[in-house]
Amino acid sequence: MGYELRGSQIYNYTRICMHQRSLIKFCKECGQAVSYRIPDDGDTKSRAICSVCHTVHYENPLMVVGTLPVWQGRVLLCKRNIEPRKGKWTLPAGFMELNETAAEGAARETVEEAGAQFEMQDLLSVLSVARVGQVHLYFRAALTSDQFNPGFETQEAQLFDEKDIPWDELAFTTVKLTLQCFFADRAKGVQNVHHLNVS
């Protein structure tokens, strides 16, 4: 299965920084002010509710999707060319877009960030990062070439043996945990799906 870059799309990766969410101030339906309260429909959580049209605005976690691409036993990492964590190493990943599946989003991000040729494989890890309202999904990917053409978000894309992974230079905890799960599975000769909570 092949994947192509769909235009020059710029993603606001600053959202991945560890900041509290911004409160909704205005209704997305009519533009009037909202207030936070528990809805009258049996819900138990405080929601942004329009004072005029009574629309309830639900805020849900963002989905981050990516791959762990492998070529002849080596793992592909990308050195970030954007903030946050510019200059640090990461797996190719980013925010899932509307109208795509999780696997399609992961494949798109891998093309955009690494310019890699690959085949998508099974899900590897599901990481809940509740403090920033995100869920990260990483899929295994089998590279079909060791030639890369990184996009503007990546300084360089490089293959690493397990012993050479720059553990202290990884951009995000979810990347580190996913790599650890992958190498632990490989040592045991298994392929598990790992569900982790990141504090």
N, C-alpha and C positions, 0 to 999 in steps of 0.2 A: 504494500500500500504506500503510495507516495503523497507528499504534502507540499504545497506551494505557499509562498508568502502572498498574502492577500492585501496588497497595497502597503503604503508606509504608514503604519498605525503607531501612534505614540501613547504609551501607557503611563499613568501616573503612579509610579512605584513608590512615591513618598507615602502613600496610604499604608504601606507595610511597616512604617515606623511605629514604635510602641507608644502611641498617643491614644487618649480617650476619644471616643466618637463625638462628633459634633451633634448637638441637639437639633431636631427639626423645629423650625420657627414658623413656617408658613405652609398652608395646605397646598398640596400638589394638584388638587382638583380645581379649587376656586381662588387660591391666593390669599385667603384670610388667615389670621393668626390661629395658631394651635395652642392647646394647653395639654400638659401631661396628666393623665388620670387613668384609673382602671375603667375599661369600658363596661357598659351595662349588659353585655351579652354573655356573662359568665366567665370571661377572661380573668386571669389572676395577676397579670403584669400591667404596669403602667405603660400607656401608649400615647403617642401624639394624636390628639383628636381635634378636628376642626370645630371651632366654636360656632360656625355658620352652617356648613353643609353636613357636619357630623361624620365626615370620612375618618376612618381609623387608619393611621399610617403605621405599618409594621416594619420593623428594622431587623434584618436577618444577616447572618454571617456572610462574609465574602469568601468565595471559593478560589483558592490558589491551586493551579494544576501544573504539573511538570513531569519530566522523565528522568530516569537514571540510565543514560545510554552507555552501552558497553561495546568495545571493539577488542576482540582477542584477549579477553580477560582484563582489559584496562577500562577505566571509567572516564567518561568525558565530563570535565568541569569547565565552567566559563568564568573568566575574571570580569567582574562588573565594571562597567564604564559610566554608571549613573549612581546617584544616591538613592536610597541609603546604602551604606557599606561599599562605596566605590573603591575599587582596587582589591576587594575580597573575592574569594572563589565561591561559586554556587553551582547547583544543578540548574539546567535550563527550566525555568518556570515563570509563571505570572498569573494575573487574574483572568479567570474564566469569563468569556464574553457571552452575551445573550445569543440564542439560536445556535449553540454548539454543545456537543456532549463533552463530558469531562475528558475523554480520550482525545477528541478533536482539539480541544483547547490545549492540552498538554503537547500534542503534536505540533500545533501552530507555534507555540512558544519555543519549541525546540528548533524549528526552522528559523524563526525570527532571531533568536539569541545565538544559536550556534551555526546556522547554515548547514545543518547536518542532513545526511541521507540515512534513513533508518526504517525499521519495521516496528510498529507498536506491539507490545506484549501485555502481560497481565498487570493488574494493580499490585503495587509493592507496599505502599504505606498510606495510612489515613491518620493525619495528625490534627487534633483539635487544639487550637490556640485561643482559648476562651477569652483571655484578657485583652485581646485585640479584635475579637469577633471574626476569626478566620478559621477555615478548615483547609488543610493542605493535603492534596492527593498526588502521589508520585507513582508513575507507571514504569515498569521495566521497558527498555527499548534496545533492540539489536541494531547496532550500526551496520550499514552495508558498505561504508567507505570510511577511510581515515582522513579524508580531506574535508575541511570545514571552511565556511564563508560567513564568519560572524557578522551580525548586524550592529547598528550603532550603539546598542546597549551593552555590548561586550568588547572588552579590550583584546582578549584572546581566548581561544578555545583550545584546550589541551587534554590529552589522554594521560591518565595516571595509573600506575600500578598501586595496589593497596598500600604497600610500604612507603610510597611517595606522596600519599594524599596530604595536602597542607592543612592538617587538622586545626592548627592555631590560626589559620588565615581563612577559615570558612565564614561566610557571611551570616548564616542563620542557623539557629539550633535545629530547626526542622530538617535542614540539609544534612547536618552532622548525624542526627538520629537515623535518617533514612539510609545514609551510607553505612552506618554501623549495623543496621538490620540486614542490608544487602550482603555485607561481608560475612556476617554471622551465619546467614542462610547458606551462602556459598560454601563455607567451611563444613557445614553439615550435609550438603548435597540436597537441600530442600528449597522450596519456593513458597514461603508463607506470605499472607497478607497481615501486616502489622498495624494495630490500632493503638495509638499513643496519645496521651494528654500531655501537652507542653505547658508548663507553668511559667 
